[in-house]
Amino acid sequence: MNGGDGGDVAAAPAGPPPPLDWKFSQVFGERTAGEEVQEVDIISAIEFDKSGDHLATGDRGGRVVLFERTDTKEHGASRKELEKTDYSISKHPEFRYKTEFQSHEPEFDYLKSLEIEEKINKIRWCQTANGALFLLSTNDKTIKFWKVQEKKVKKIANMNMNMDLSKAVGKTNAATSSTYIVNGGSKDKSSIDFKFPPGGIPSLRLPVVTSNETSLAARCRRVYAHAHDYHINSISNNSDGETFVSADDLRINLWNLEISNQSFNIVDVKPTNMEDLTEVITCAEFHPTHCSTLAYSSSKGSIRLIDLRQSALCDKHSKLFEEHEAPGSRSFFTEIIASISDIKFGRGGRYILSRDYMTLKLWDINMDSGPVSTFQVHEHLRPKLCDLYENDSIFDKFECCLSGDSQRVATGSYSNLFRVFGCGPGSTEATTLEASKNPMRRQVQTPSRPARSSLSSITRAVRRGAENPGVDANGNSLDFTTKLLHLAWHPTENSIACAAANSLYMYYA
């Protein structure tokens, strides 16, 4: 996995890098034993900004919560001053609560008689400007563009009178019935009971406006609505800093950030007869550096790469990535578990990571014959697919993420577990961690050896991480009610933020 467009992966060392030793860093919103979780508090979206200095989460109650990094500010000296110190700054990322705001409210579609949930489906950071933070958030139907900025709180200080003098003046006013009051006002205005004391005021001090304190204000700059008939499953902003896409089951729309009343439909998979519908769009993502390249995934397990320069309606893809099923392996669940729930580009744009119900797959956009690597996440659940179908768990949508150097990938699982795999050449790293203060409690002791697939000569595919059937790594039965769906990898450091119900856990290595 050397080379790539934009230097996605650095030159590999002589051997694979050693597995990372993950440690607990922080938790926000930790639950006490037996505490019941409110539905509106469950986290439904997580996103780092490009610098990694800010983190945003969205919840089912329509709120967006922002966190800011503090460890860099504490050291906050200039580069020259840091170079003079005789110790290295190797502190792991630490964050603190910054602010929160209500992004979406529950709505009702009167034309379709449908309730629209306030739940935040996705958050995407936009380019910062003039010290302000900008981000996009969406629920099922409406996208909003937010500006979060520090504003100085203006206060009036050094008033004309000190408090003792004011009290004395007040008493004087109450005791007198003079017809003259300040500024020539009438005494009929009972709200004004201020008079100059006898002999006047020895010194006059003009009031001074001070702005020492600051407060964060979130303001909705634009609302992009009424463009989707179906639920929005993803949004992705473009590297040009001007446009973004929003995708639902059947269409992908292109927006300009400055224009909220018009969008362009660039992908439409809706058939003339809805009975002929065989697949739907599950996720859309812009290439990180090529503003005309867009990838979108489908419920049939395929990823299509389109070029926006080819035509106004991109009904033809430039590349198709899919893995053909082995003969005789088809079952009732084949299409359900093949559906891709999330895709992410690597930082340089050469690699695409996809997550379906059973596996993580890493694709090279220069090689459409099959995935470069396949990582088994839920292979141990294959005997339980009937039960998972009955309780609807088989339709859970797990997200995935890549490290900044594209050497590792991560995704969530049940029982609040998440898995980290090494994808560098020769790496056998396969780590299972739990979203708790002791992440190594469920650690896999011996990572599975990579096994070459039957198509290895064609696709160079590596399958890794298969587990014993039916249970987790330590033989514990899995809890399907606690699932880790959302997680994000810090863009420049080995740090992961993940959501377990209403709690946000952070780990570093």
Disulfide bonds with the S-S distance in Angstrom:
none
